[in-house]
Amino acid sequence: MEKERTKIDFLAIGDIVIDAFIQLKDAHVHCNIDKIGCELCLRFGDKIPYEGVTIIPAGGNSGNAAVCASRLGLSTALMTNIGDDQNGNQCLETLKSENISTDFVKKNKDKFTNYNYVLWYDIDRTILVKHQNYERHWPEENGSKECNPLWIYFSSLGENSLPFHAEVVEYLNKHQEVKLAFQPGTYQIKFGKEKLKDIYARTEIFFSNVEEAERILGKERVGEDKNILELMKDIHALGPKMVALSDGASGAYLYFNDELWHHPVYPDATPPLEITGAGDAFSATFTVALALGKTPLEALSWSLINPMSVIQHIGTQAGLLTREKLEEYLKNAPADYKATKIN
């Protein structure tokens, strides 16, 4: 049988989930004086009313990124694992409806599909996360299907996934033409930079928020001093050619060619509804723009439009834009919506 070669612009790799958004109304938040380490508080041992529940299939960092890339017009595939259950089938249906190739989605017998509970309070959320212990392997290149991506977008995987990272590195070393975007998830941050040094060394562009970058580097912030330039340089020293950090309402930062740039957020059409998925939208849109041949600074301007739209909706995907709509927002952006060099 002749090998089938599939053209893929954007291959997202990472665990996907069913996200159940539970909107709370009877809760409160406790923070320390520096507004760091805030805690969501509910009455213990009581019955807590909630507003409603919204179910989002095929979520998670990589699922969200795949939907983003497909809506922006790239040929997109997802490499992930699901359970052999109703939730897994719902994820498959969602991916297919978004025109995302499922050739590299592995259905695991006697396993459940990942399921997260998103505790949504005010505009923020706390996510209860559980990754199933799937057996993960890179698909054989001599099989009936072979992926030939222009970009790999690599993100959140479970705590048993460290050996799979070595398989990803092996593939990348054999295919130097493939570019890697890395947005580390919870366990990839916990693994530490030393265990993932080969991933960092092969990364074209690294994404995280400011707080995640601090955790990766083991830096303890003093008060409100974020020291963005130092953070960017230290992440860059791990290997990534470009470093992009999101910083909530303060916008985003980009470090490349020894230059630090800042870009403001796109002005909200209405106040945010809830902010889940904004970081995924930022990272994936930036990667898509690079894949489409945009410069890093053009990609930075693209990358802050999708988050603005996402936070106007419940969930991580409803607000993701088509390329036509994104370019319309870009065309109508205010004059000060642009990157500024700050060093």
N, C-alpha and C positions, 0 to 999 in steps of 0.2 A: 504494500500500500504506500503510495507516495505521500510524503509528509505535507500536511496542510500548514501553510505559512500565513499567519494572520497579521495584518498591519495594525499596529497599536501605537497610538501617539502617547497614551497616558495609561500606565499600569499601576493601579493602586494596590498596595499590599498591606494587610492588617486585618484584625478581627472586626467583624460587624456585629451589631446588636439590634434587638428590639428595645427602643426607648419608651418607657411609660412615664409621661410627664404628669405628676400629681401636683395640682395647684393648691398650695396651702394658704389659709387665711388666718389661722389662729396659732401664730408662732412669733418668736422674736429673736433678735441677733445680739450676741454679746461680743464686743471687741475690746482689745487692750488699748492703751492710750495712743499707740502708733497705728491703729486700725489694721494691725497684722494679726493673723491667727484668730480671726473671727469664728464664732461658733453659732450654729443654728440650734435654737432651743425650743423644745416642745415639752408639755407637761408629761412627766413620767407616770406610767400606769393609768393613764386616762384615755378616754375616747376623743380623738381629735377630728373635728370636722374639716372637710376639704371642699374646694370649689368644683373640681372635675378632674378627669383623666383623659389625656390625649396619647394615642399609641402611634409611634413613628417606626416603621420597619426599615431595616437595612441602614441603621444609623452607625454611630462610631466614627472615629476620625477618617478612616480610609473609605468607608461607605459614603460619608458626606463628600469627601474629596472626589470620588468617582462620579457622583451625581453632578457636582459642580463642573467638572471637566466635560462631561457629556453635554450638559446644557449649553456650555460655551463653544461647543462644536467640535471637540476632539474625539477621535476614535478611541474609545475607553474600554478598559477591562479591569476586572477586580480579581485578585488572588486572595482567597479567604477560605474559612471553614464554617460550616453551619451544621446543626444537628439534623437528624432525620425525623423531623417533627413538623407540626403545623406552622410554627413560627419560622422555621427554616424555609418552608415553601412560600410563606408570605414574603420573606426577604427576596427569594428568587423572583417572584412575580414583580416586586417593586423594581429590582435591578433591570429586568427585561423591559418593563414599561418605560424606563429611563434610557433605553437603548445602550445598556452597558453589557458587554460580553461576559457571560458566566462560564466560559470554557474552563476557567481555572478556579472555580468554586467547588470545593470538596464537601460532599454530604457525608457526615459521619454517623454510621449505624450505632444505635444505643447511646447516642450523645444528645444533649440538649443544645439548642441555639442560645447564644448569649442573650441575657435579658437584664437591662438596667432599670432602676427606679430613680427617676429624676425628681427630687423634691424642690419644687419651684415656689419661691417666696419672693415677693416684690418683683424685681427684674432679674434676680440672680438665682442660682440653683446649687444644690448639693446633690451629687450623683452617687448612688449606691451601685457599685460595679462588681461584677463577677465574670471572669473569663473562664470558659471551659478548658480543660486540659486536652486539647486536640493534639493529634500527632501531625506535625507540620513538616512537609518536605517540598523542595523545589521540584516541579514536574520534570520528568526525564526529557532531555532535548531530542532524544531519538524516538520519541513517541509520535502519535498521529497528529498532535498539534504542537506547535512551537510558538512561543511569544517572542516578538521582536520589537520591544517598546523603544520609543524615542526617549521617554522619561519614565523612571520608576518613582512613585510617591510612596514612601515607606513610613508607616506609623504604628499605632498601638497594637501590641500583642500581649498574650498572657505570660504568666510568670515562668512557665515551662518552655518558653520559646527561644532561649539563648542558643541552642544548637542550630536552629533554623537561620539565625542571623549569620552564622558562618556559611551556610549554603547560599544566602543572598550575596555575601561578599565573594564567594567562589564564582557565582554567575557574573557578577560585575567585573571581576578580574579577567574573565574570559571575553567580556564584551565591553571593551574600553569606550566604545562609541555611545553607550547608554549612560544617560545622566541621572543622578540620584538627588531627589529632594527628600530630606529627612525631617520629620516632625515627631520627635520622641513622645511616646505615651507614658503612662504611669510607671509600668514595669521597666520600660527602657531607660527611664530616668533612674529608677532604683538599681538597675544593673550597674550603673556607674560608667564613667567615661573610659576607664581602662578596659573593661570587658568588651566595650563596643568601639574600641579605638580604630579598628579597621573600617567600620561603618563611617565614623566621623572623617577618617582620612580620605574616603572615597566620595564624600558628599559634595555636590555642586552648590546646593543652597540648604542652609539649616533654618528651621523655624521653631520658635517657641514664644511664650510670653516672657516678660521680664522676670517674674517670680520663678518660673521653671528654669530659666538660664542660671539664676542664682543657686538653685538647688543642684543642678548638674555640676556646677563649679565649686560647690561647697562654700559659697560666700554668704556671710551673715550680714544683712543690711543694718546699718546704724541709722535709726530714725527714718527720715524720708529720702536719704541720700542713696539713689539708685546706681550712680556711677556707670551710666550707660556705655560710655566709650571703653572703659575697662572691661565690662562684661563682653562687649562685642569682640574686642581684641583677644580675649581669653578663649572664647568659643572658636574664633577664627584660627587660633593657634592649634586647636585640635585637628584641623584639616579642612573644614568647609571653605570653599572659595568665596562664598557670600554668606552673610548672616543677617537674618531679618527677625526682629523682635517686635511683637505687638505689645501695646501698653494701654489697653482700654481706651477711655475717652481722650487720652493724651496722644493718640495716633500710633505711629509705628516708626521704627528705625531700621536703616539698612546700612551695612558696612561691607564695602568692597573696594578693591584697588586702594587700600589704606585711607579711604574716605568714609566719614560718617554723615549720613543724611537722615533728616527727619521729615515726616509727612503727616499733616493733620488728618483727622477723620473726615469722611464725607458728611456734610450736615444732615441730620436726621429729618426726614419728612414729618414724622410725628415722634413723640417720646417713645423710647424702647419699650417693647412688651416683655421680652425676656431674652437674655444674651447667650443662651446655649448655641454653640456652633459658629460663633463669630470668628474664633481663632482658626477653625478648619476652613471657613470661607476665605479668610485672609490668605492662608498658606496655599490652598489649592488654586485660588485665582492667580496669585503671583506665579506659580509654576506653569499654569496654562498660558499666561501671557508670554513667558519665556519660550515655551514650546511653539508659540505662534510667531516667534521672531522679534518680540518686543525687547527693548533695552531694559536693564534692571530698573532704571528710574521710571520708565513707562509702566513696567510691571508693578512697581510700587503704587502708582496712581490707580491702576486697575484694581489692586488688591484690597483697597479700602472701601470700594463701592459695594461689593457683595455683602460684607458684614453689616453695613448700614441697612440693607434690605432684609437680611436674615433676622435681625433683632426686632423687626416689626411684626414677626410672626411667631406662632407657637412651634417649637421644634427647630431642627437643624437644617431642613431642606426646603421647606415651603417657600422661603424667600430667595432661594438661589436663582440668579437671573440668566436669561439667554444672552448671547453675545450682542445681539441687536439692542436689547434693553440696557445692558451695561454701557455700551458705547454712547447711547442716548444720554445717560446720566453723566458720562464723562464730558460730552459736548456741552452740557448745560451746567457744568460745575462752576462754582464761584471762582473769581480771579485768584484768590489766595489758596485754592486747592492745588498745591504743588509741593514738590520736594525742595527742602532747603539744606544746603550743606552747612554743617555745624562744626567741622574741624578741617 
